[in-house]
Amino acid sequence: MKRLLVILIVTLFAAAATVARISSPTVREGSAVTFTRDVAPIIFNKCANCHRPGEVAPMPLTSYKEVRPWSKAIREEVLERTMPPWFADPHNSTLKFNNDRRLSQKEIDTIVAWVDAGAPKGDDKDLPHKPNYAPGWTFGEPDLVIEMPIDFEIPAEGELPMQNFYVPVPFNEERWVEKVELRPGNPAVVHHSIANVISLPEGTRIVNGKAIKDGSTVSPIRGVPARATGGLSEGSSREVFLSQDSFTRAGAFKLVGQAPGKGFERHHPGTAKRILPGMYIQFNMHYQPTGRPEKDRSRLGLWFAKQPVTHEVLTKGVTDRIFIGGKELVEIRKVNGKEVKVRGRIPNIPPHADNWEIGGEVFIKEAITLYAFAPHMHLRGKDIKYTLRWPDGREQVLLNVPRFDFNWQLHYELAEPLRIPAGSKIVALAHYDNSINNRYNPAPQKEVFWSEQSWDEMFIPWFEYTVDSKDLTKSEAPQSASKLK
């Protein structure tokens, strides 16, 4: 009898759940869920930006004919919340993000109900207009397009070191960029890429897009290992390499990073990044062979500010101080005969470590306004969290990514900029999984070095901000791009 009662209760709960799902406000009462009326608006709004011809997603989803064969797979992905990709934990952050691409529960219920009903098409008159995507570009035609200086040839096999190509900034006055996009010429071979704005050391020359010193020739690359020649033949020129510290001291900054799920940024009205004449655009490219010879020539699109700019957007990593196991890494070095305390070298990640921890910290010396985050790790990256410590000791979680995914390097844009007073600290805490339990781990039995290749590791908790005291008044602000052109 007790067993029959349990069965009855379970049956009633199941029936109630079914009724609740059928009567979901997303679905029109008394009518079946259809693609044209109910599902297409969701797909066009949340999926088609990546799932369209020429984009990073493996198949387009811009019509019923394209979506129908994938309907069951779409059902599973949205139920598991693996698509659309979004890794910020909504329950462990007080901030909202304007590019949050998660589906609501109503949207998930609508897609599930549609697939369970056999994925009917519906009436064509109910179909909404497709988003008006410009061919290739997210924000329409850019004001200026800068291409990589050469068509780079990727061999069919082998491991390529990171490739850097340089293009002189093509204008003679400062420009303010309010929107930017970095687009692979061949998405099949571009794993990820970064466009930096950089100054090169004196005596540097550009040869075939490469920045070189002490010679004049650069050899072709034939799948050399990452720590081998770096693409230069023995006895030839040395390719210029800037460490992260020298990169910063040179006044360089990250303009935009591109990877599956990101590659385009739009800054808030009145805010922009400044590019000065005499600098160089650096295309920092990570290529992966496909099994056949390929070529790539990536492009950078710039949209200049159309109104006065009062806030200059800066990019920085939460790495002024580094902590391992809660202990700060510090070294004493002699500089001009004086002992100076500097940040110490980060130790390698040991073999088989499944929860190796590193922390970073930035002290806010003067008030800033925070706009976005872009955490960057590699294959062993497990999780990362940004926390703000207010001057009064309060702690506020800004962004928590409990399941970092190297395949989706997302850019998290705040819906509302956050003002942070002087005396605060931003802290980033990350963990790495170098064990056999990490399915992406290529070699759990080996220690992991800190370098640029995917099988090495990085800890760069980027964030974007403006310095409040350096904001310009409208009378001081630069004129719009239309007046500069």
N, C-alpha and C positions, 0 to 999 in steps of 0.2 A: 504494500500500500504506500509506504514511504517513497519507494522508487517511482511508482506511478505519479505521485504528487510532484516529485522533482522533474519528471519528464513534462508534466503539464505546465509547470512554471517556466521551464526552458522554452517550451513551444509558444507560450503566451508572450514571452520576451522577444522571441524571434519574430512573431507576427507583428508585435508593436514596432519593432525596428524596421520591418518591411514597410509598414504603413507610414512611419515617419519619413523613410527615405522617399517613398512615392509622393508624399505630400510636401516635399521640400519646396521652399519658396522659390528656389531657382527654376523649378520645373512648373510649367503652367498646369493648373489643376484641370483634370479632365482631358488632357491630351498627352500623347506619347512624346518622349524626349527625342528631338531630331538634331541632326548635325547643323543644318542651315540656320535654325532658330536658336538653339541652346548651346551647342558645342563650338561652332565656328567662332563666336565672339571670344571664347576662352582661348582657343588655339591661336587665333590671330593676335590676341593681346599678350599672351604669356609665352608662346612657343615659336611663332614664325620668325621672330627676330633672328634666331639662330638657325631654325629649320626652314631655310629658303635657299634657292640656288646660289652657289658661290660662297656660302657661309660654312662655319666650322662643323655644324651638325651633319651626321651621315646621310640624312634623307630630308627632302623638303616636306613641309606640312602646310601647304597654302591652298589646298582644295580638298573636296570630299574624296576625289579619286586618289589623291596622295595619302590622305589620312586613313581611309577605310582599311587597307591591308595591315596597318599597324595598330588597329584599335585595341586588340587584346594586350599587346605589349604596352601601349599607352596606359591602359587601365592599371596594370601592375605597377608601372613606374610612379603614377600619381598616388596610388594607394600607399606605396612605400615612401612617398615624398622624396624620392631620389631625382625626380624631374618635376618642374624646372630646378636646376641646381641652386641651392642656397644653404649655407652652412652656419650662419649666425644663429645662436640659440635664443629664441624669443623669450624664454623664461628666465634668462640670467643676464639681462641687460635692460637698462632703463631708457635706452635710446631707440628711436625708430629710424629706418633707413628708406630713402625715397626710391631706391632701386631694388627693394625687396620683391623678389619674383615668385614667392611662394603662392600656391593656390589656396584659396579659402576652402573651408570644409564644404561649403555649398557647391563650389566649383568642382571639387573632387566627387561629391555625390552625383552631380549632374553627368560627369563623364562616365562614372561607374554605371549609372542607370541607363545611359545611352548604349554602352557596350553590352550590358546584360539584356537589353531589348533587341539585340541583333544589329546595332549600329545603323539605324535607318537614316536615309539622306534627308528627307523632308522636302518642303516646297522651295524652289529656287528663289521665289520672291522674298523669302525670309532671310536670305543670305546677306550678311553685312558686307560693306565694301572692304576689300583687302587693304591692309595698311599701306600707305603710299611711301614705300621704301625707294629711295634713290638707288640706282644701280651701284651696288658696292659700298656706298657710304651711308652711315647711320643718320647723319644730320643734313642730307642733301649735298649738293656740290660744294666742296671746300673753297675758301678764298685762295688757298695756295696748296699745291701738291708738291712734295719733295720726294723724289725717288732715290733708292739705293743707287750708287754710282755705277754699278755693273750688274750684269746677270751672273749670279753666282752659281757655279756648277756643283751639284751634290752627287758624290759617287753612289753607286748602287749599294755598296756595303761599306762597313767600317764604322769607326767612332770618330766623329768630328769634334775638335775643340770649338769653343764658342768663337764666333766670328764677329769682328768689329769693322764696320765700314763708316767712312766719314764724308760728310758733305758740308762745304762752307755755308754758313747762314746767308741766304741769298737776298739780303736787304741791307741798307746802309743806315738805318735808324731803328731804335728800339720798337718792338712790336709786342702787343699784348694779346695773348691767345686765350679765348674764353671756351672754345671747344676744340678737341683734338681726337684724332683716330689714327691708329697704326694698323695697316692692313697687309697681311701676307700676300705676296704675289702668287704663291703656290702653297695653299693651306696643308697639302698632304705632307710637306717636308718641314714646315715651320712648327716646331714644338711650342716655343714661346719666343717672344722678342721684346726688347725695350728700346724706346727712343729717348736718348739723353741729350741734353744741351751741355756742351763741354768746351773748355779751353785746353789746347794742346801745348806741351812744353816747347820752349824756344828751340829752333833747329829742326822741328818736325816737318816732314814733307809728306804729301799725299801721293801715293803711287797705286794706280788701279784700285782706288778707294781705301787703301790701307794707309795707316799712319806709321811712318817708319823713320828710323834714324841710322846714321853711320853706314850708309850704303845706298844702293839704288835699285835692287831687284827683289821681287817677291815671287817665290815659287808657287806653283799650283799645289793644291792639297789633295792627297790621295788616301784619305781615310786614316790619318795618323792618330795615335792615341792622344788623350788630352794633355798628358804631361810630357809629350815629346817635343817636336820642333815648333809647334804653334803655327805651322803653315809656312815657315821660312826654311829654305835650304841651308845646309851647313856652310858657314862662311859668308852668308848673304846678310842683308839688312836685318836689324832687330825691330820687330813690331813693337810699337809703343804700348805699354801696359800701365794703367793707373790703378793703384790699390784704392780701397774704399776711402781711406783717409786722405790720400792725395787727390782723389776725385773731388772730395768735399772742399779741400783747401783751394782747388783750382776754380772754385765758384761754379762747379758743375751741378746739375740737378736732373732728376728724372722727369721727363715730360709726360710720358705715358707708358704703361706696360701692357703687352698683348699676350693673351693666352686664351684657351677655350673658356668662354664665359665673360671675357672682358677684352678691352682694347680701345674703348672710346670713353671719353669723359667730357662732361659739361659742367662748368663751374657756375656758381651762383651769380646772379646779376650784380655787376659792379666789382666782381673778383675775376682775376685772370693770372696766368703765368707770363712772366716777362722774358723775352728773348732779345739779347743784345747783339748788334753787329760785331763781326770779328770772331764770333764763336763758331762751333761746328755742331751739326746734328750727327750724333753717333747712333747708328743702327747696330744694336747688340743682339746678335741672332743665334738661336740654338736650333740647329738642324738635326733631323733624324732621317737616315736613308730608308728608302721604301723597297729596295730590292731591284730597282732599275735606275739608271741615270736620270736626274731631274735638274731643273733650274728654278731659281727664285729671284725675284726683284721686288722686294716689299716697298710699300709706299706710305708716306706720312701725310695726312690731311690736316690743315690748320684752318680754323675759323677765327678771325680777328674780332676783338671786342667792337661792338657797334654803339657803345655808349661809354661815357667816362668811367675809368677804372679807379676805384678808391682803395682796393685791397689787393696786394700782391700775394698770390698763393705760393707757399713754399712747401717742400717735401723733405722729410727727415725720418731717420730710423730711431727707434727707441733703444739706442745702443751706446749712449755716452758712457754709461757704466754697465759692466757685465758681471753677472753673478752665477757661480756654479755651486749647486748645493747650498745656496744662501750665502756663500762667501764671495766677496768681490775679488775679481781678477785684477791685480795691480803689479806693475813692475817699476823698478827704479832705474832710470837711465840718466846718463850724463849728457847734458845739452849745453854747449858753450862753457864747459867746465863746472856746471852746476847740476846737482842731482834733481831730477824731475820725476814726479809720479805720473805714470802713463797707464793706459789700459793694457792688461796682460793678454798674452796669446791664449785663445780658446783651445782647450785640450780636445783631442779627437774623441769621438764617441766609441766606447769599447764594444768589442764583439758581443752579440747576444743580449745587449742591454735593451730592455723592453719599455723603459719609462725614464729615459735619460733627460734630466732637467736643465734648462738654462733660463736665466732671467736677464732682462735689460731695464734700464731706467734713464729717464730724462728729467732733469730739474728745470722747471719753468721759471726762468729768471725775471721775465716780464710778461704781462698779460697777453694771451693769445686767443684766437678763435679757431676752433677745431672744425674740420669739414668732412674728412674721410679717412678710411684705413685701407691698407693693402698689404696684409701679412704675406710674407714669402718664405717658404721652406721647400725642401725637396722630397725625395721618395720616403725618407724616414720620418718626415713631419707627422706628428700624431694629433696635437692640439695646440691652441694658442689663445691667450686671453690678455686683453688690455684692461688695466684698472687705473682709475684716477684717484690719487690721494690728495684731498683738498688740504689747504693750509691748517684747518682745524683738526685734522686727523681722520676725518670721514673718508671712507672708501666707496667708490662707485664703479661698478663694472661697466665699461664702455662697449666692449665687444668680446663675446666668447664664441670661439669656434671649437667645439668639442671633438669634431671629427674632420680634421684638415684633410683635404684631397688635393694632391699635387696636380692632378689632371684638370682641376678647375681653380685657377688662381684668381679669385674674385676681388673686386673693388667695392668696398662698402661705403656708400655715400649717406651722410646724415641727412635726415629730412629737415632738421632745424640745426643750424650751426650752434656749437656749444662754446660759450665764453669761459675761459679757464684763467683764474687769477694768478698773479705772481706768487711764488712760494709753493705752488702745487708740484706734484710729481706724476708723470705718466709711467706706469710700470707694465712691462710685457713679460709674460711667463709662458714658456713653451716646453713641450715634451716630444721626444723622438723615440720611435720604436725600431730598433735594429735587430729584432728577434725574428725567428722563423714564422711567428704568428702574423707578421706584416706581409701580406700577399704581394706587395710591390717591392719588397726588399730583394735586391739582386745578389747580396752576399752577406748574410747575417753572421758568418764566421769571421768577417774582416772588420777592422776598425774603420771608422768613417772620417775622412779628412774634410776640412772646411775649404771649399773651392767652388768653382762655377759650374761644374758638370752635375748632371742629375744624380749620378751615383755618389757624388760628394754631397756635402750639406751646406745650407745657408740658414742664417737667422737674421732676417731683416724685417722687423715689424714697422713698415712704413706708415706714416700718417701725414696728412696735408693740413696746413694751417696758415693763418696770417698773424702777423705781430701787430697788436692793436695800436701801439705808439707810433708805428711807421705807416699807418693808414693815411692816405692822401685825402685832403678835402676836395670837393668838386672843382674848386677854382684851381687847385694844383694838379688835378688828374690829367692824364694824357688825353688828347682828343681821340675821337673814334677812328677806327681803321679806314672808314670811307674817306675821311679827310686826309689820312696819311697816304693813301694809295695814289 
